[in-house]
């Protein structure tokens, strides 16, 4: 890896051009064009595939040829132009899609913004679909993503700081509302992001590993989303967004445990519906972790807790199965994970076929071959459905991982093992932090006022204060409950 050396350009245009050609040797789309301006040779250098050729032709080359004499900084009809004498800055500008003007006899070069990266059209994220609300999502362009947010947050308090991180540098945007965000947490985020020294391409996943508090925890401490409305909602709660150039995903921090069980549908629909859906998702958290373990504990240790009729049904289903319930559960869990992974990696039409084949043919064949009992198939099917109810993929995968140690504990110690496993999980959650804030807030520490937006959903006109998990500076978000009622 070559070391970074700060180099300056000379007044000889040919010398500067040779240095650039050495840097971009074997780069087929590196182009140069020489013209005469102010009676001096002038060279225009750019990368053809990522630069806007219309701007280069119409606003640079054509204008300079027609003017023949003038001032580049003031006469070019472009929105952004800057001067530099650093060869390193010139090289970085060209690789980012900008155009560089080299003038003979001057030790300054001019950088014109002509960036043109191809961007796919916006669409609703496939992993964050909602019934009501907006149906757009972020794309891989940082500028376009900021445009989505700017069009919805029309305030001077909406700040965006772009930092070049890594080598080669990748632009990382830090988003926050200056009048709400906690400055200590903001400074912590900036320090962690700036400390990244990666000589590789920087992605959202890599960035999160570098800055999160506990990378080895099974629970995610940073919320990922591709929805602008979800980002805006969290920014108004005093949280911070981090977005990486080239990624459609925004990282929200700090995040609490209950944040991963919320969706925009909770706040776009009726109050009772939102509360019901929240409770269902939290119930699925326990169901996904404990249901296979509870079944193993009952069958292996405590079958007397079931009614006789149900015991008889279970006994008939496992009578000819040669494996223990523990082995049955492992077989089914592994098969489900294989089918889930296959359905993700294959093209959509084939994935649908795999789902049908896996759910019907393979499941029926396994039961008829007496490798797994009917009851265990039902239990694992309910567990799989429960994991799909969790709206965030990172949390859903964490729950599926945690079900394996719970199965092992239940097969050894029965219900005692399940209780011990749940105790360890909750102790870990309570101790966990996300950027200095309690992960299990508002239950640990208990914050009564914040429960209105955690276990239940109260009407919007009753939520006068913001959640305090992110320690916002301004906690008031509504002064009047229903102003039109007060006027009567």
C-alpha positions as a printed Julia matrix, in Angstrom:
488×3 Matrix{Float64}:
   0.0     0.0     0.0
   1.55    3.27   -1.04
   1.91    5.96    1.58
   0.02    9.23    1.33
   2.29   12.12    0.3
   1.09   15.69   -0.02
   2.18   16.94   -3.45
   1.62   20.33   -5.05
   1.28   21.14   -8.73
   3.81   23.2   -10.65
   3.32   26.03  -13.14
   4.21   23.72  -16.04
   0.98   22.27  -17.42
   2.79   19.43  -19.2
   4.47   18.34  -15.97
   1.14   18.37  -14.12
  -0.55   16.45  -16.91
   2.18   13.8   -16.89
   1.71   13.3   -13.15
  -2.03   12.81  -13.65
  -1.48   10.35  -16.5
   0.91    8.37  -14.3
  -1.72    8.25  -11.57
  -4.49    7.19  -13.96
  -2.43    4.85  -16.13
  -4.53    1.99  -17.57
  -7.71    3.91  -16.7
  -9.53    3.71  -20.03
 -12.14    6.36  -19.2
  -9.69    9.05  -18.06
  -9.96   11.79  -20.67
  -8.19   15.1   -21.31
  -8.95   17.97  -23.67
  -6.59   20.87  -24.46
  -7.8    24.31  -25.49
  -6.41   27.86  -25.4
  -7.73   30.41  -22.9
  -6.19   33.8   -22.06
  -3.59   32.97  -24.71
  -2.37   30.06  -22.56
  -2.75   26.31  -22.92
  -5.54   24.98  -20.69
  -6.17   21.26  -20.07
  -9.5    19.78  -19.0
  -9.21   16.41  -17.22
 -12.07   14.14  -16.12
 -13.27   10.54  -15.97
 -15.74   10.06  -18.78
 -18.01    7.44  -17.19
 -18.84    9.32  -13.96
 -18.79   12.93  -15.16
 -21.65   14.89  -16.66
 -20.56   15.43  -20.26
 -23.34   17.96  -20.9
 -21.94   20.28  -18.24
 -18.39   19.74  -19.5
 -19.32   20.46  -23.12
 -21.85   23.28  -22.69
 -20.74   25.08  -19.52
 -16.97   24.59  -19.62
 -15.53   23.89  -23.08
 -18.04   25.9   -25.12
 -17.97   28.87  -22.74
 -14.16   28.99  -22.6
 -13.85   28.74  -26.41
 -16.32   31.59  -26.86
 -14.83   33.82  -24.16
 -11.15   33.27  -25.03
 -10.26   35.78  -22.31
 -11.64   36.09  -18.78
 -11.63   34.78  -15.23
 -12.38   31.09  -14.75
 -13.68   31.52  -11.2
 -16.27   34.13  -12.2
 -17.07   33.48  -15.87
 -17.96   29.78  -15.85
 -21.76   29.31  -15.43
 -21.45   26.43  -12.96
 -22.82   26.12   -9.45
 -19.68   24.89   -7.7
 -16.06   25.69   -8.51
 -12.98   25.8    -6.27
  -9.24   26.33   -6.6
  -6.44   24.16   -5.2
  -2.72   23.59   -5.59
  -2.75   20.08   -4.09
  -2.2    17.24   -6.52
  -3.79   14.85   -4.03
  -7.0    16.89   -3.98
  -7.0    17.0    -7.78
  -6.67   13.21   -8.01
  -9.44   12.67   -5.45
 -11.7    15.17   -7.22
 -11.3    13.38  -10.56
 -12.03    9.96   -9.03
 -15.18   11.44   -7.49
 -16.49   12.55  -10.9
 -15.39   16.2   -10.86
 -13.61   17.97  -13.71
 -10.21   19.64  -13.22
  -8.91   22.62  -15.22
  -5.11   22.96  -15.41
  -3.77   26.32  -16.62
  -0.24   26.74  -17.94
   1.81   29.22  -15.9
  -0.39   28.9   -12.82
   0.24   26.77   -9.75
  -3.49   26.59   -9.09
  -6.01   24.18  -10.62
  -9.78   24.63  -10.73
 -12.22   21.88   -9.66
 -15.72   21.98  -11.17
 -18.56   19.86   -9.83
 -19.64   17.6   -12.71
 -20.5    14.46  -10.76
 -22.9    12.1   -12.53
 -23.41    8.71  -10.91
 -26.2     6.5   -12.23
 -28.97    6.15   -9.63
 -31.82    3.65   -9.68
 -35.36    4.95   -9.36
 -36.81    5.15   -5.88
 -39.12    2.39   -4.69
 -40.52    1.08   -1.43
 -37.99   -1.08    0.47
 -38.94   -4.74    0.08
 -38.02   -5.54    3.69
 -39.95   -2.6     5.23
 -43.33   -2.56    3.53
 -46.21   -0.73    5.19
 -49.96   -0.7     4.67
 -50.42    3.05    5.06
 -47.99    5.93    4.79
 -45.35    6.84    2.23
 -44.09    4.18   -0.17
 -40.7     5.57   -1.16
 -37.25    4.53   -0.04
 -33.64    5.63   -0.1
 -31.3     4.9    -3.02
 -27.52    4.58   -3.32
 -26.91    8.3    -3.98
 -26.08   10.42   -0.93
 -27.28   13.62   -2.59
 -30.61   12.13   -3.61
 -31.17   10.69   -0.14
 -30.5    14.09    1.41
 -32.98   15.54   -1.09
 -35.65   13.13    0.22
 -35.05   14.35    3.76
 -34.72   18.05    2.89
 -38.08   17.99    1.12
 -39.73   16.82    4.34
 -37.71   18.67    7.0
 -37.76   22.29    5.86
 -35.9    23.75    8.78
 -32.52   25.43    9.27
 -32.07   23.23   12.36
 -31.71   20.17   10.14
 -27.96   19.71    9.94
 -25.97   17.43    7.65
 -22.24   17.0     8.16
 -20.4    15.03    5.47
 -17.09   13.45    6.51
 -14.62   11.66    4.19
 -13.79    8.38    5.94
 -11.29    5.64    5.03
  -8.79    5.2     2.21
  -9.99    5.58   -0.48
 -12.35    8.01    1.22
 -16.08    7.41    1.38
 -18.47   10.23    2.21
 -20.39    9.62    5.42
 -23.28   11.94    6.29
 -24.26   12.64    9.9
 -27.87   13.84   10.17
 -29.48   15.51   13.18
 -31.78   18.32   14.33
 -29.6    20.88   16.07
 -32.33   22.2    18.38
 -33.24   18.73   19.68
 -30.18   16.45   19.59
 -28.07   15.84   22.68
 -24.67   17.42   21.94
 -22.72   14.9    24.05
 -24.15   11.93   22.13
 -23.6    13.79   18.85
 -19.95   14.38   19.71
 -19.58   10.7    20.67
 -20.94    9.63   17.28
 -18.61   12.02   15.44
 -15.55   10.84   17.38
 -16.33    7.17   16.67
 -16.98    7.79   12.96
 -13.83    9.91   12.52
 -11.72    7.25   14.27
 -12.42    4.7    11.5
  -9.19    3.98    9.62
 -10.18    1.47    6.96
  -8.17    0.92    3.8
 -11.1    -0.72    2.08
 -14.52    0.25    0.82
 -16.72    1.45    3.68
 -20.25    0.07    3.89
 -23.06    0.57    6.4
 -22.42   -2.83    8.0
 -18.7    -2.17    8.42
 -19.32    1.29    9.84
 -21.76   -0.06   12.44
 -19.24   -2.67   13.61
 -16.65    0.05   14.12
 -18.88    2.37   16.16
 -21.39    0.23   18.09
 -20.81   -0.44   21.8
 -20.85   -4.25   21.77
 -20.23   -5.97   18.44
 -20.4    -9.47   19.98
 -23.88   -8.99   21.43
 -26.65  -10.91   19.62
 -28.85   -7.8    19.86
 -28.41   -4.95   17.35
 -27.71   -1.56   18.97
 -28.14    0.5    15.8
 -31.4     0.64   13.87
 -31.12    0.21   10.09
 -33.81    1.55    7.81
 -34.32    2.44    4.16
 -37.46    4.51    4.81
 -37.26    8.34    4.87
 -40.34    8.65    7.09
 -38.77    6.39    9.71
 -35.55    8.41    9.7
 -37.45   11.68   10.08
 -39.5    10.33   12.97
 -36.34    9.29   14.83
 -34.58   12.6    14.1
 -37.46   14.44   15.73
 -37.0    12.21   18.77
 -33.48   13.61   19.14
 -31.66   10.69   17.53
 -28.83   10.8    14.99
 -28.71    9.32   11.51
 -25.57    8.15    9.72
 -25.65    7.43    6.0
 -22.82    6.07    3.85
 -22.36    7.03    0.2
 -23.33    4.1    -2.01
 -25.75    2.57    0.5
 -29.54    3.02    0.7
 -29.51    2.26    4.42
 -29.5     4.88    7.18
 -28.22    3.92   10.63
 -30.19    5.4    13.53
 -28.56    5.84   16.95
 -28.94    5.53   19.87
 -31.47    2.72   19.61
 -33.38    0.97   22.37
 -34.66   -2.61   22.42
 -38.25   -1.53   21.8
 -37.31    0.58   18.77
 -36.83   -2.62   16.75
 -40.47   -3.62   17.3
 -41.99   -0.39   15.96
 -43.15    0.33   12.41
 -44.61    3.43   10.69
 -47.95    1.59   10.56
 -48.21    1.9    14.34
 -48.55    5.67   14.03
 -50.39    5.92   10.71
 -53.38    3.9    11.88
 -55.85    3.84   14.76
 -54.58    3.95   18.33
 -56.03    0.58   19.34
 -54.66   -1.1    16.23
 -51.18    0.29   16.87
 -51.24   -0.88   20.49
 -52.47   -4.33   19.5
 -49.74   -4.75   16.88
 -47.02   -3.65   19.31
 -48.16   -6.18   21.92
 -48.31   -8.92   19.27
 -44.72   -8.24   18.22
 -43.44   -8.21   21.79
 -45.31  -11.46   22.44
 -43.64  -12.96   19.37
 -40.26  -12.09   20.93
 -40.95  -14.51   23.79
 -42.67  -17.02   21.5
 -39.74  -17.21   19.08
 -37.18  -17.74   21.85
 -39.07  -20.06   24.17
 -41.71  -22.1    22.26
 -39.41  -24.92   21.0
 -37.65  -24.98   24.37
 -40.96  -25.2    26.25
 -42.1   -28.09   24.07
 -38.84  -29.98   24.71
 -39.09  -29.3    28.46
 -42.67  -30.6    28.59
 -42.05  -33.73   26.52
 -38.75  -34.61   28.21
 -39.39  -33.61   31.84
 -42.84  -32.27   32.71
 -45.47  -33.93   30.54
 -47.81  -34.08   33.56
 -48.6   -30.36   33.17
 -50.63  -31.16   30.02
 -54.17  -32.56   29.89
 -54.31  -36.34   29.38
 -55.88  -36.04   25.92
 -53.06  -33.78   24.71
 -50.41  -36.04   26.25
 -51.92  -38.98   24.4
 -51.84  -37.06   21.09
 -48.2   -36.06   21.54
 -47.23  -39.57   22.59
 -48.8   -41.04   19.45
 -46.94  -38.54   17.25
 -43.5   -39.26   18.75
 -43.98  -43.01   19.27
 -42.13  -44.07   16.1
 -39.62  -41.19   15.97
 -36.13  -42.57   16.73
 -34.71  -39.22   17.85
 -35.09  -37.26   21.07
 -37.12  -34.0    21.01
 -33.82  -32.09   21.17
 -32.54  -33.71   17.96
 -35.94  -33.23   16.33
 -35.84  -29.52   17.09
 -32.32  -29.16   15.73
 -33.26  -30.97   12.5
 -36.28  -28.77   11.91
 -34.5   -25.54   12.85
 -31.64  -26.29   10.46
 -34.06  -27.24    7.66
 -36.02  -24.01    8.18
 -32.84  -21.92    8.06
 -31.74  -23.69    4.88
 -35.09  -23.02    3.21
 -35.1   -19.4     4.37
 -31.58  -18.8     3.06
 -32.35  -20.52   -0.23
 -35.48  -18.43   -0.77
 -33.45  -15.24   -0.26
 -30.59  -16.11   -2.61
 -32.6   -17.56   -5.49
 -34.54  -15.53   -8.1
 -38.1   -14.71   -7.05
 -39.97  -17.28   -9.2
 -37.62  -20.07   -8.1
 -37.74  -18.89   -4.47
 -41.54  -19.21   -4.43
 -41.22  -22.75   -5.73
 -38.63  -23.58   -3.08
 -41.01  -22.24   -0.4
 -43.85  -24.45   -1.59
 -41.61  -27.49   -2.02
 -39.98  -26.92    1.37
 -43.2   -26.24    3.24
 -45.29  -29.04    1.77
 -43.2   -31.74    0.14
 -40.16  -31.78    2.42
 -42.2   -31.19    5.58
 -44.64  -33.97    4.73
 -41.83  -36.32    3.73
 -39.93  -35.74    6.99
 -43.04  -36.47    9.07
 -44.03  -39.55    7.06
 -40.47  -40.88    7.33
 -40.79  -40.6    11.14
 -37.75  -38.36   11.35
 -39.75  -35.61   13.06
 -43.11  -35.73   14.84
 -46.22  -33.85   13.73
 -46.26  -31.86   16.95
 -42.67  -30.69   16.56
 -43.45  -29.58   12.99
 -46.35  -27.46   14.25
 -44.23  -25.96   17.04
 -41.38  -24.99   14.69
 -43.82  -23.63   12.1
 -45.38  -21.32   14.72
 -41.88  -20.27   15.81
 -40.91  -19.43   12.22
 -44.05  -17.34   11.73
 -43.35  -15.52   15.02
 -39.85  -14.6    13.83
 -41.31  -13.1    10.63
 -43.62  -10.84   12.66
 -40.63   -8.92   14.06
 -40.34   -5.96   11.64
 -36.54   -5.59   11.74
 -34.41   -8.23   10.03
 -31.46   -7.84   12.45
 -33.65   -8.44   15.51
 -35.51  -11.3    13.82
 -32.23  -13.08   13.07
 -31.03  -12.48   16.65
 -34.13  -14.19   18.04
 -33.61  -17.21   15.79
 -30.01  -17.51   17.01
 -31.06  -17.27   20.67
 -33.55  -20.1    20.23
 -30.68  -22.59   19.83
 -29.07  -22.12   23.29
 -32.58  -22.09   24.81
 -33.26  -25.48   23.17
 -29.99  -26.86   24.58
 -30.76  -25.6    28.12
 -34.31  -27.0    27.97
 -33.06  -30.42   26.84
 -30.65  -30.6    29.82
 -32.5   -28.88   32.68
 -36.11  -28.56   31.53
 -38.04  -25.52   32.74
 -35.21  -24.62   35.1
 -32.92  -24.26   32.07
 -35.48  -22.04   30.3
 -35.76  -19.73   33.3
 -31.97  -19.61   33.63
 -31.6   -18.79   29.93
 -34.22  -16.02   30.09
 -32.48  -14.55   33.14
 -29.17  -14.43   31.28
 -30.82  -12.8    28.25
 -32.53  -10.1    30.29
 -29.44   -9.42   32.4
 -27.5    -8.91   29.17
 -30.19   -6.6    27.73
 -30.32   -4.52   30.92
 -26.52   -4.13   30.99
 -26.31   -3.27   27.28
 -25.89    0.34   26.17
 -26.27    2.15   22.86
 -24.0     5.21   22.71
 -24.13    5.69   26.45
 -27.91    5.32   26.76
 -29.67    2.33   28.42
 -30.67   -0.26   25.82
 -33.71   -1.53   27.76
 -35.08    1.93   28.46
 -37.78    2.82   29.53
 -38.11   -0.4    31.59
 -34.55   -0.34   32.9
 -34.25    2.28   34.23
 -37.98    2.72   34.61
 -39.38    5.84   32.98
 -43.13    5.96   33.4
 -43.71    8.79   30.9
 -41.95    6.9    28.11
 -44.1     3.79   28.48
 -46.76    5.55   26.41
 -44.66    4.93   23.32
 -43.23    1.52   24.22
 -45.68   -1.14   25.37
 -48.75    0.73   24.17
 -49.52    3.59   21.82
 -51.4     6.6    23.13
 -53.07    9.14   20.8
 -50.71   11.62   19.16
 -52.48   14.55   20.79
 -51.57   13.14   24.21
 -47.85   12.73   23.49
 -46.79   16.18   24.65
 -43.18   15.13   25.32
 -40.59   13.25   23.28
 -39.16    9.88   24.38
 -36.16   10.51   26.65
 -34.07    7.53   25.53
 -31.91    9.73   23.27
 -31.7    12.45   25.96
 -33.09   15.21   23.69
 -32.42   18.83   24.66
 -35.96   19.91   23.8
 -38.47   17.4    25.19
 -41.66   19.34   24.38
 -43.23   18.44   21.04
 -46.84   19.58   21.58
 -48.19   22.33   23.83
 -51.92   21.9    23.33
 -53.64   18.54   23.42
 -56.52   19.5    21.13
 -56.47   23.2    20.44
 -59.83   23.2    18.73
 -61.46   21.83   21.89
 -59.92   24.58   24.03
 -61.39   27.22   21.71
 -64.95   26.02   22.35
